[in-house]
């Protein structure tokens, strides 16, 4: 009648050289409050007349657990069961045969699988019953199941309690068995391979076990899902994700969204756009995303109609980090941003990572100033950021006589821009010292910039005044192609003068230009090569390199 391992407290089994085998005992193989198996440990259980593992919470992370021939339940928890980690393999087989049958896994709290973990359930329950016991059974009204980026070879059973409210959420995963839920509980299945979708489930981007697409299904009015709970507005989902009781999890859009008010981000939030469109208010600049703390990570969505017909407003951005923010960051990938007022991204104090995004600055109003990305432009804020693999097109505004441009970086910001194309802009990339504080530091790597007015420019002033006291600016070009003026712009009474004559430096270490930038070439580049048509200027360390670049009838 004795359990194999029995503890009234917690048990941890850890380490790749740790191997525990429990077999032929008189009770459960392992019984305790909380069990944790991790860091490569191996647990092998066989031939037990009661449960394989029983306790309050069971955590299996990067470990191997096998339960074979437990007469009752393979893994039974009155709290949570967590199976996580790419190196995690859990098997429950030939168990639950006692009486009318028991499931492979039973959970009263939350069941979670993530990070490529694998759970396989086979041959469980009495053979003659005809029922499916190869399942995770949700054994309480509020018990939940979350399978994300993992493989569950078996099913999820939420029907044993009729008035259940606990959700089932499956995303980017494989579940080979039946998924069922009861009561008013929600079931959300996203971008996964499943056996079949239960009636009433939200289903987006799923296939069956043969690879055939399952028809998408979304309840009327639902636009987003967070931790298995559907929401009829993005604002509600964000409030749930940033509330005091928020749990780790992504917000996934399941339908197009229309916003009527500002979305405030005050802690870490991830929004998976799922290819949907987020629409603001075309005549109102009061609708946007404001990040004041934490990180907003948003991907794979289109954003349109954010104040594009309203009067231009200084400081507006579809995504905005104000100067009052604390440890705020925006991570954007795979977005299309169009029809907006002033800027797509406006970061005054914080950090940003913008990757593989398309920004169209043409909002149809020539007199409305638009810019793709604004970094800095604050007397106290400090900004760091990166732009990678983006395309920024569109604006020719002459508003206030100040140039539109693809990216504007002010003193107090450090930004790296790589593999990005900026085209059809009046200005390409500007580095401004007329406002801000400290140093503006910009590095360009393999970008293609075409500016109708200028490609690259450091603005030291606003044409009539000195740059901000104590400020400086450096612009380093490391490869790419640049069409348009490249220079340092000083106040009207100054001449361009020498590079670094007034705290502004442009350094060219590579790339091609449509006019000479010899004064900015790195000192190691001794030769300027000009093609025969006079339209391409490049810079080289050796005369041989320069001759090859200049080509036939070119000039060195």
C-alpha positions, 0 to 999 in steps of 0.5 A, spaced: 500 500 500 506 504 500 507 509 494 514 509 491 516 516 492 512 520 498 512 527 500 508 532 504 512 537 501 515 539 494 520 534 490 525 536 485 528 531 480 533 535 476 539 534 472 541 530 465 544 524 469 539 524 474 534 518 472 529 515 477 525 509 476 519 507 480 516 500 478 511 495 482 509 499 488 503 498 492 500 505 491 502 511 487 509 511 484 510 519 486 505 523 491 507 530 493 505 537 493 509 540 487 513 536 483 518 539 478 522 535 473 527 539 469 534 540 466 534 533 462 532 528 468 529 522 466 523 519 470 520 512 468 514 509 472 511 502 470 506 497 473 502 501 479 496 500 482 494 507 483 496 514 480 503 514 476 504 521 479 499 525 483 500 532 487 498 539 487 502 542 481 506 538 476 512 542 472 516 538 467 521 542 463 526 539 458 525 532 462 523 526 460 517 522 463 514 516 462 508 513 465 506 505 463 500 501 466 498 506 472 491 503 474 488 509 475 491 516 472 497 517 469 498 524 471 493 527 476 494 534 479 489 538 483 492 544 481 496 545 474 500 541 469 506 544 465 509 541 460 514 546 456 521 546 453 523 543 446 527 537 450 521 535 453 517 528 452 512 525 456 508 519 455 502 516 458 500 509 456 496 503 458 494 506 464 487 508 467 484 501 466 481 500 473 473 500 473 470 504 468 476 508 466 480 514 467 484 519 463 491 519 461 492 526 465 487 530 469 487 537 471 483 541 476 487 548 475 491 549 468 494 545 463 499 548 459 504 546 453 509 550 450 516 551 447 515 544 442 514 540 448 511 533 446 506 529 450 503 522 447 497 518 450 496 511 447 492 505 449 489 508 456 482 506 459 479 500 458 479 497 451 472 494 451 469 501 453 470 504 446 471 511 450 477 515 448 481 516 455 487 518 451 486 525 453 487 531 458 481 531 462 479 538 465 476 536 471 474 543 474 469 548 472 474 553 471 480 548 469 483 551 463 488 548 457 493 552 453 497 548 448 502 553 444 507 551 439 507 544 442 505 537 440 499 533 444 498 526 441 491 525 444 485 530 446 483 535 450 476 533 454 472 539 457 465 536 457 465 532 464 462 538 468 456 541 464 457 548 467 464 549 465 467 556 464 475 554 463 477 556 456 481 551 451 486 555 447 490 551 441 495 556 437 501 554 432 500 547 435 498 540 433 493 536 437 491 529 434 485 527 438 478 530 440 478 537 443 471 538 447 469 543 451 462 544 455 458 549 459 459 556 456 467 555 456 470 558 450 475 554 445 480 558 441 484 554 435 489 558 431 494 556 426 494 549 428 493 542 426 487 538 429 483 532 429 477 537 428 474 543 431 468 542 436 462 546 435 462 553 437 469 554 437 473 560 434 477 557 428 483 561 424 488 558 420 487 550 422 488 544 418 486 537 420 490 531 421 491 530 413 493 537 412 486 539 409 484 546 411 478 547 416 473 553 415 475 559 419 469 560 424 469 566 428 463 568 433 459 574 431 462 581 434 469 577 436 475 581 434 481 578 438 483 573 443 487 573 449 489 567 453 483 563 450 478 568 452 474 572 446 473 580 446 469 584 442 474 590 442 482 590 442 481 595 447 478 590 452 483 585 450 489 590 451 486 592 458 485 584 460 493 583 458 495 589 462 490 589 468 493 587 475 491 579 474 494 579 467 497 572 465 503 571 460 499 570 453 499 574 446 493 578 443 491 575 437 486 578 432 481 574 429 477 579 425 479 586 422 478 592 428 476 599 428 478 603 434 474 609 436 479 611 442 487 611 444 490 604 446 494 605 452 500 600 453 502 600 460 506 593 461 508 588 456 503 586 451 504 582 444 499 583 439 499 578 433 495 581 427 494 575 423 494 579 417 488 583 419 487 590 419 486 595 424 483 602 422 483 608 426 479 615 425 480 618 419 478 625 422 481 624 429 488 624 431 486 622 438 486 615 436 493 611 436 497 607 440 501 610 446 506 606 450 508 609 456 511 603 460 513 596 458 514 593 451 508 593 445 510 587 440 506 588 434 506 584 428 503 582 421 497 587 421 495 593 416 494 600 420 490 605 416 486 611 417 489 614 423 488 622 422 489 622 415 484 627 413 485 631 420 489 638 420 497 636 421 498 635 428 505 636 431 508 629 435 502 625 432 504 618 431 500 611 429 505 608 435 507 613 440 512 613 446 511 620 449 517 624 453 514 622 459 514 614 458 519 610 463 522 604 460 517 603 454 519 600 447 515 598 441 517 592 437 514 592 430 514 587 424 511 585 418 506 591 419 503 596 413 502 603 415 498 608 411 494 614 411 496 617 417 497 624 420 504 626 421 508 620 423 507 612 423 512 611 429 514 617 434 519 615 439 521 621 444 523 617 450 525 609 449 526 604 444 524 601 438 525 595 433 522 596 426 523 590 422 520 588 415 515 594 415 512 598 409 510 605 411 506 609 406 507 616 408 502 619 402 496 621 405 493 625 400 494 632 402 500 635 400 500 641 405 500 635 411 507 634 413 508 626 414 514 622 416 515 615 417 519 615 423 521 620 428 526 618 433 528 623 439 526 631 438 525 632 446 530 636 450 530 630 455 528 624 452 533 618 450 532 614 444 535 608 441 532 604 435 533 600 429 530 599 422 531 593 418 528 591 412 523 596 411 520 600 405 518 607 406 515 611 401 510 617 399 510 624 401 512 630 398 509 635 403 511 642 403 508 644 410 511 649 414 517 649 409 520 643 412 522 637 409 518 631 409 523 625 410 523 617 411 526 617 418 528 623 422 533 623 428 534 628 433 540 629 438 539 625 444 537 619 439 542 613 437 539 609 431 541 604 426 538 603 419 539 597 415 537 594 408 531 599 408 529 602 402 526 610 402 523 612 396 519 618 393 520 622 399 522 629 399 527 628 404 530 621 405 534 621 412 535 627 416 539 628 423 537 634 426 541 638 431 536 644 432 532 640 437 534 635 442 540 634 447 546 631 447 549 626 441 545 624 435 548 618 432 546 614 426 549 608 422 546 606 415 548 599 412 546 597 405 540 602 405 537 605 398 535 612 399 532 616 393 530 623 396 527 629 391 530 634 395 536 630 399 538 623 401 542 624 407 542 631 411 545 633 418 541 639 420 545 644 425 539 649 425 533 651 423 536 656 418 537 662 422 539 660 429 545 656 432 544 648 433 542 646 441 548 648 445 552 641 447 549 637 441 553 633 436 551 629 430 554 623 427 552 619 420 556 613 418 554 610 411 556 603 411 554 601 404 548 602 400 546 606 394 544 614 395 540 618 390 540 626 392 544 631 396 548 629 402 551 634 406 551 638 413 546 644 413 548 650 417 544 656 418 544 661 412 550 665 414 554 659 414 558 656 409 558 648 408 565 648 410 569 642 412 566 636 415 566 636 423 567 643 423 561 644 428 560 638 431 557 634 425 560 629 422 558 624 416 563 618 414 562 614 408 566 607 409 562 604 403 556 605 398 554 609 391 552 616 390 549 620 385 554 626 386 561 627 389 561 626 397 569 626 397 569 630 403 566 625 407 569 619 405 573 615 410 581 617 411 582 610 408 578 611 402 584 614 397 580 614 391 574 616 388 571 612 382 566 616 377 562 612 372 562 615 365 555 617 365 557 621 371 551 618 375 555 614 380 560 616 385 564 610 389 570 610 394 576 605 394 582 604 398 586 602 392 587 604 385 585 597 382 578 597 386 577 604 383 579 603 376 574 596 376 568 601 379 569 606 374 568 602 368 570 603 361 571 611 360 570 612 367 574 617 371 579 616 378 
